[in-house]
Amino acid sequence: MDMRRLGSWGPLVSSVGLGAMSIGGTYGPTTEAEVMRLLAHAVALGVNHIDTSDIYGMGQSEELIGRFLRESRARVLLATKAAIRYVPGTGERRIDNSAAHLKSALEKSLKRLGRDNVELFYLNRREIDRPIEEVVETMAQLKREGKIGAIGLSEVSPETLRRANRVHRIAAVQSEYSLWTRGVEDEMLATCRDLGVTFVAFSPLGRGMLTGSPLDPQSFGRADFRRANPRFQEPEFSRNRDAVARFVELARKLGRPPATLAIAWVLSADRHILAIPGTRSAEHLEENVAGSRVHLTRDERAEIAAVFPEGFPWGERYGGAQWLGVERPA
Ligand SMILES: NC(=O)c1ccc[n+]([C@@H]2O[C@H](COP(=O)([O-])OP(=O)(O)OC[C@H]3O[C@@H](n4cnc5c(N)ncnc54)[C@H](OP(=O)(O)O)[C@@H]3O)[C@@H](O)[C@H]2O)c1
């Protein structure tokens, strides 16, 4: 396993971590037995970074990870997040960066995880009217209290990162990065590198699209995130699927599973990048982890990206309420 540092000073973590949103049912159901098998397999393969959140399965992801860690005594770097809350009754999504909410959300996460602290605590979404300096000060206080090891930000702009980093060292920024979502290449990846911040690439498999496994939007369950995502609606979905078929063909010619190649493509962009693909399957996990062992040169990366036709991808990466709290570059 290729190991990389969290921040320029932090612990070594596996370049491929495990995204645990799927444990909460975002892309289909799973069972407790499957989750335990998946987590044990991840640790056996050398994955030592697990990424979760208080909202994945409304706490279910953290609870199952907590149970696994208690039973296995595995040592991993745990990352969790807070800032999104749901209004009781209506289920409306709100962003809350208040000190009261972040502290109480973290306490509840720690309880579910069965830990006194987590190594990395992210602000999941920024509350746009609240100064980021105030929010980072709240998180710095949690660090002084020993409840978190490092501070992370999710879906922020480069400008917000620079402001935040002036208040307290930021260890990681998490945002979407893959062959079909490349916006962070404009400025964010370089800003992270300059500041010594690790960039954690989420949804590196395009939420399943870049894996070559056939997807049928008609069969997505009611809770599946992709039901409301523009890239999975017609006619965009069919156009995206046809474009991805070229990538799948290239991967086969190169003798690699498409998921392996997609992860390698992300990780080969730079050394300060980690990938956190999500899966419910131990078999898929193996293909994803294999991405950490494939090094692609700059030219090879460019050749892979060049298989996608002009205009790819069709549809924005979020739709409607999915944009709530996501900062686009100023
Ligand atoms: N900060 C944020 O706002 C944010 C947002 C999104 C995600 N994240 C984090 O990033 C993690 C990963 O992102 P993601 O789960 O959205 O998307 P992803 O990793 O791009 O894709 C996950 C999907 O790909 C499928 N898959 C995974 N490996 C596969 C393989 N080898 N072959 C075939 N299918 C495969 C999974 O299905 P199977 O279960 O069937 O394998 C699942 O449907 C999340 O778990 C979460 O921790 C953070």
Ligand as a Chemical Component Dictionary entry (heavy atoms), coordinates in Angstrom:
data_LIG
# 
_chem_comp.id                   LIG 
_chem_comp.type                 NON-POLYMER 
_chem_comp.pdbx_formal_charge   0 
_chem_comp.three_letter_code    LIG 
# 
loop_
_chem_comp_atom.comp_id 
_chem_comp_atom.atom_id 
_chem_comp_atom.alt_atom_id 
_chem_comp_atom.type_symbol 
_chem_comp_atom.charge 
_chem_comp_atom.model_Cartn_x 
_chem_comp_atom.model_Cartn_y 
_chem_comp_atom.model_Cartn_z 
_chem_comp_atom.pdbx_ordinal 
LIG N1  N1  N 0  -17.701 15.434 1.758  1  
LIG C1  C1  C 0  -18.716 15.155 0.995  2  
LIG O1  O1  O 0  -19.598 15.982 0.760  3  
LIG C2  C2  C 0  -18.805 13.798 0.343  4  
LIG C3  C3  C 0  -19.714 13.585 -0.704 5  
LIG C4  C4  C 0  -19.740 12.323 -1.311 6  
LIG C5  C5  C 0  -18.893 11.316 -0.867 7  
LIG N2  N2  N 1  -18.037 11.553 0.173  8  
LIG C6  C6  C 0  -17.123 10.501 0.671  9  
LIG O2  O2  O 0  -16.478 9.883  -0.435 10 
LIG C7  C7  C 0  -16.717 8.482  -0.408 11 
LIG C8  C8  C 0  -16.730 7.908  -1.818 12 
LIG O3  O3  O 0  -17.650 8.567  -2.644 13 
LIG P1  P1  P 0  -18.980 7.884  -3.177 14 
LIG O4  O4  O 0  -19.278 6.686  -2.361 15 
LIG O5  O5  O -1 -19.965 8.984  -3.309 16 
LIG O6  O6  O 0  -18.650 7.499  -4.694 17 
LIG P2  P2  P 0  -17.605 6.556  -5.452 18 
LIG O7  O7  O 0  -16.590 6.060  -4.525 19 
LIG O8  O8  O 0  -17.206 7.340  -6.639 20 
LIG O9  O9  O 0  -18.565 5.375  -5.966 21 
LIG C9  C9  C 0  -19.280 4.535  -5.132 22 
LIG C10 C10 C 0  -20.126 3.643  -6.017 23 
LIG O10 O10 O 0  -19.285 2.869  -6.864 24 
LIG C11 C11 C 0  -19.564 1.476  -6.735 25 
LIG N3  N3  N 0  -18.256 0.785  -6.761 26 
LIG C12 C12 C 0  -17.203 0.992  -5.944 27 
LIG N4  N4  N 0  -16.148 0.239  -6.313 28 
LIG C13 C13 C 0  -16.549 -0.476 -7.379 29 
LIG C14 C14 C 0  -15.901 -1.417 -8.201 30 
LIG N5  N5  N 0  -14.627 -1.766 -8.019 31 
LIG N6  N6  N 0  -16.625 -1.988 -9.215 32 
LIG C15 C15 C 0  -17.907 -1.640 -9.432 33 
LIG N7  N7  N 0  -18.567 -0.725 -8.672 34 
LIG C16 C16 C 0  -17.900 -0.147 -7.665 35 
LIG C17 C17 C 0  -20.254 1.330  -5.425 36 
LIG O11 O11 O 0  -21.149 0.243  -5.488 37 
LIG P3  P3  P 0  -20.889 -1.090 -4.617 38 
LIG O12 O12 O 0  -21.269 -0.746 -3.226 39 
LIG O13 O13 O 0  -21.794 -2.080 -5.254 40 
LIG O14 O14 O 0  -19.437 -1.424 -4.768 41 
LIG C18 C18 C 0  -20.994 2.653  -5.275 42 
LIG O15 O15 O 0  -22.238 2.585  -5.930 43 
LIG C19 C19 C 0  -18.048 8.367  0.347  44 
LIG O16 O16 O 0  -18.240 7.043  0.855  45 
LIG C20 C20 C 0  -17.859 9.392  1.428  46 
LIG O17 O17 O 0  -17.037 8.893  2.455  47 
LIG C21 C21 C 0  -17.983 12.785 0.762  48 
# 
loop_
_chem_comp_bond.comp_id 
_chem_comp_bond.atom_id_1 
_chem_comp_bond.atom_id_2 
_chem_comp_bond.value_order 
_chem_comp_bond.pdbx_ordinal 
LIG N1  C1  SING 1  
LIG C1  O1  DOUB 2  
LIG C1  C2  SING 3  
LIG C2  C3  SING 4  
LIG C2  C21 DOUB 5  
LIG C3  C4  DOUB 6  
LIG C4  C5  SING 7  
LIG C5  N2  DOUB 8  
LIG N2  C6  SING 9  
LIG N2  C21 SING 10 
LIG C6  O2  SING 11 
LIG C6  C20 SING 12 
LIG O2  C7  SING 13 
LIG C7  C8  SING 14 
LIG C7  C19 SING 15 
LIG C8  O3  SING 16 
LIG O3  P1  SING 17 
LIG P1  O4  DOUB 18 
LIG P1  O5  SING 19 
LIG P1  O6  SING 20 
LIG O6  P2  SING 21 
LIG P2  O7  DOUB 22 
LIG P2  O8  SING 23 
LIG P2  O9  SING 24 
LIG O9  C9  SING 25 
LIG C9  C10 SING 26 
LIG C10 O10 SING 27 
LIG C10 C18 SING 28 
LIG O10 C11 SING 29 
LIG C11 N3  SING 30 
LIG C11 C17 SING 31 
LIG N3  C12 SING 32 
LIG N3  C16 SING 33 
LIG C12 N4  DOUB 34 
LIG N4  C13 SING 35 
LIG C13 C14 SING 36 
LIG C13 C16 DOUB 37 
LIG C14 N5  SING 38 
LIG C14 N6  DOUB 39 
LIG N6  C15 SING 40 
LIG C15 N7  DOUB 41 
LIG N7  C16 SING 42 
LIG C17 O11 SING 43 
LIG C17 C18 SING 44 
LIG O11 P3  SING 45 
LIG P3  O12 DOUB 46 
LIG P3  O13 SING 47 
LIG P3  O14 SING 48 
LIG C18 O15 SING 49 
LIG C19 O16 SING 50 
LIG C19 C20 SING 51 
LIG C20 O17 SING 52 
# 
